Amino acid sequence: PGGHKSSLSLIDTPALTSAYSDSLARIDATDTLVAIAKVWKVIIKVSAEDNLKLILQKVNNIALVGASSNSERDSFKVMKFLIDYGYKVFPVNPNEKSILGVDCFPDLKSIKKKIDMIEVFRAKKYVYNLTKEAIEIEVDILWFQEGIIHEKAASLARKYDIKVIMDKCPKKILEA
């Protein structure tokens, strides 16, 4: 019992109490900073999604490159969603005649309407040349579907004042 009292008295020394409260203050400050960082991350994420929604609100005509008549493919599902949402969608695929009752185009230059946005469902190796076509038809927005990040193509498009969105799905943005 006597040894127990002395260990309690060591804990109660002013130096240890001061060190303990300083540690608590540091822990509290760190927790606060972590909490603030998490809040800002959420705010930034929400802000970015809201910004993408604003971009999509200004769009009317969308060329969907890599469109497919296969109802299991993401390009089909996104095209159907965009049409149902009210967009005029122009499917681009030289191997398809019609998708969801909409005539397909073999390439972007074949579309005679002004295209506001190109939604790309093609492999990364095709993206740079698609970007060159986007510049030729003077599109406003070039949107690369999830999984597609191509900095060289994005840099080229931006030189022509084309907004570039990479690795995002407009369907998911509109549903959020």
matplotlib code that plots the C-alpha trace (Angstrom):
import matplotlib.pyplot as plt

x = [0.0, 2.8, 4.4, 1.0, 0.7, 4.1, 3.3, 0.2, 2.2, 4.5, 1.6, 0.3, 3.5, 3.1, 5.6, 3.7, 0.4, 1.6, 3.1, -0.2, -2.3, 0.0, -0.3, -4.1, -4.0, -1.9, -4.2, -7.3, -5.7, -4.7, -8.2, -9.7, -7.4, -8.3, -12.0, -11.6, -9.7, -12.5, -15.1, -13.2, -12.7, -16.5, -17.1, -14.6, -16.1, -19.6, -18.5, -16.8, -19.9, -22.1, -19.7, -20.1, -23.8, -23.7, -21.6, -24.2, -27.1, -25.6, -25.5, -28.1, -26.5, -24.2, -22.2, -21.6, -18.5, -18.4, -22.1, -23.3, -26.7, -25.8, -28.0, -25.4, -22.8, -22.3, -22.4, -25.9, -27.1, -25.6, -27.1, -30.5, -30.2, -29.1, -32.0, -34.5, -33.0, -33.8, -30.5, -30.3, -27.8, -26.0, -24.5, -21.1, -20.1, -19.3, -20.4, -24.0, -27.0, -29.3, -29.3, -32.5, -34.2, -31.5, -29.5, -25.7, -23.0, -19.7, -17.6, -18.0, -17.7, -20.8, -23.0, -24.4, -25.8, -23.7, -22.4, -22.0, -20.3, -18.6, -18.9, -16.1, -16.5, -13.4, -10.1, -7.4, -5.4, -8.2, -8.6, -5.9, -7.3, -10.8, -9.6, -8.3, -11.7, -13.3, -11.2, -12.2, -15.9, -15.4, -17.0, -17.3, -16.8, -14.8, -15.9, -13.8, -15.7, -14.6, -11.2, -10.1, -7.4, -5.3, -3.3, -1.8, -5.2, -6.6, -3.8, -4.3, -8.1, -7.5, -5.3, -8.5, -10.6, -12.4, -13.4, -12.1, -13.6, -11.8, -12.6, -16.2, -19.6, -22.2, -25.0, -23.6, -23.1, -26.7, -28.0, -26.0]
y = [0.0, 2.5, 2.2, 2.8, 6.2, 7.3, 6.5, 8.6, 11.5, 11.2, 11.6, 14.6, 16.5, 20.0, 19.1, 16.0, 17.7, 20.5, 18.1, 16.1, 19.2, 20.3, 16.9, 17.1, 20.6, 19.3, 16.3, 18.6, 21.0, 18.1, 16.6, 20.0, 20.4, 16.9, 17.7, 21.0, 19.2, 16.6, 19.4, 21.3, 18.1, 17.5, 21.2, 21.0, 17.8, 19.1, 22.4, 20.5, 18.3, 21.4, 23.0, 20.0, 20.2, 23.8, 22.9, 20.2, 22.7, 24.7, 21.8, 20.8, 18.7, 15.8, 13.6, 10.3, 8.7, 4.9, 4.5, 0.9, -0.8, -3.4, -2.6, -4.1, -1.5, 1.7, 3.8, 2.5, 3.2, 6.7, 7.5, 6.4, 8.4, 11.5, 11.3, 10.7, 13.7, 15.9, 16.1, 15.7, 12.9, 12.1, 8.6, 8.2, 4.7, 3.7, 0.1, 1.0, 2.1, 3.2, 3.2, 3.8, 5.0, 7.6, 7.4, 6.9, 8.9, 7.4, 10.3, 13.7, 15.7, 13.9, 15.6, 18.8, 20.3, 22.4, 20.0, 21.5, 18.5, 15.3, 12.4, 9.9, 6.1, 5.0, 3.5, 5.9, 5.3, 7.0, 10.0, 12.3, 11.9, 12.5, 15.7, 16.9, 16.2, 18.0, 21.1, 20.9, 21.0, 23.7, 21.8, 23.6, 20.6, 17.4, 14.9, 11.7, 8.9, 7.3, 5.6, 7.9, 10.4, 11.8, 14.9, 15.4, 15.5, 17.7, 20.1, 20.3, 20.9, 23.6, 25.5, 25.9, 27.0, 23.6, 22.7, 19.2, 16.9, 13.6, 10.4, 11.4, 10.2, 12.8, 10.4, 10.0, 13.8, 14.5, 11.7, 13.1]
z = [0.0, 0.8, -2.7, -4.2, -2.6, -3.8, -7.4, -7.1, -5.7, -8.7, -11.1, -9.3, -9.6, -11.2, -14.0, -15.1, -14.8, -17.0, -19.6, -19.6, -20.2, -23.0, -24.6, -24.3, -25.9, -28.8, -29.2, -29.1, -31.6, -33.9, -33.7, -34.5, -37.5, -38.7, -38.3, -40.2, -43.0, -43.3, -43.5, -46.1, -48.1, -48.1, -49.0, -51.9, -53.1, -53.0, -54.6, -57.4, -58.0, -57.9, -60.5, -62.7, -62.4, -63.4, -66.5, -67.4, -67.0, -69.9, -72.2, -74.8, -77.4, -76.5, -78.9, -77.1, -78.7, -78.3, -78.0, -77.9, -78.6, -76.0, -73.0, -70.6, -71.6, -69.6, -72.7, -73.4, -69.9, -69.8, -73.2, -72.1, -68.9, -70.7, -73.2, -70.4, -68.6, -71.6, -73.5, -77.3, -77.7, -80.9, -80.7, -82.5, -83.6, -87.2, -86.4, -85.2, -87.3, -84.5, -80.7, -78.7, -81.9, -82.6, -85.8, -85.2, -86.8, -88.0, -86.6, -85.0, -88.2, -89.6, -87.0, -88.6, -85.3, -82.9, -80.2, -76.7, -75.2, -76.2, -73.8, -74.5, -74.0, -75.8, -74.8, -73.8, -77.0, -79.0, -76.8, -78.3, -81.9, -80.5, -78.9, -82.3, -83.8, -80.9, -81.7, -85.3, -84.5, -81.9, -79.0, -75.6, -73.3, -73.6, -71.0, -70.5, -68.8, -65.5, -65.9, -68.7, -67.7, -70.6, -69.6, -73.0, -74.7, -71.9, -72.3, -76.1, -75.6, -73.0, -75.5, -77.5, -74.5, -74.3, -70.8, -69.9, -67.3, -66.8, -64.9, -64.1, -65.2, -66.0, -65.1, -61.5, -61.3, -62.2, -59.9, -56.9]

ax = plt.figure().add_subplot(projection="3d")
ax.plot(x, y, z, "-o")
ax.set_aspect("equal")
plt.show()
